[in-house]
Amino acid sequence: MILLEETFEVPGDVRDVLEYIADFSHLPGWDPSVKRVRRLDEGKELTLGARFLVSLKSLGRTVDVDYCLVELGPERATLVGKSAGVSAVDVIRTEQSGSLVRVCYRAEIKFLGLLRPMERLMRSRIQAGGRAAIANLTQVLRHRDVARRVEGAVPVAVA
């Protein structure tokens, strides 16, 4: 199993941050390994059972992983992904601390069947890519918070 676990803090509301991260349709905006995402269920809102087909770039090929949102609580979400050669479990935990949200993102990735021997060879590459994705996500969330505060600002007349 390949494990990626990163913790970071961003300004914002715990529910908004959790829903943004758990909505995998946003992945292409922060994870460079993601080529595209297609929502597989009919919903527009993020609800339990939401499904996403995530197309990943890997060694010059595209690997499609079918993710399902299996847990969505006030501070925690879990998505389970499956493909012919890979399984993944992504757990996102959030906690409000004043104006900041502490996020712990944990991904467990397993190579299956004939791909199992590749796991050891791919571990460092996948972990490095995961760290880069989390760094991007942190920046995206910080920019979203700034944009939201600017949108909500009330113009002040200066005399």
Helices and strands as residue ranges (DSSP letters): E 2-11, H 14-22, G 24-29, E 34-39, E 51-58, E 61-72, E 76-82, E 86-97, E 100-111, G 113-115, H 118-151
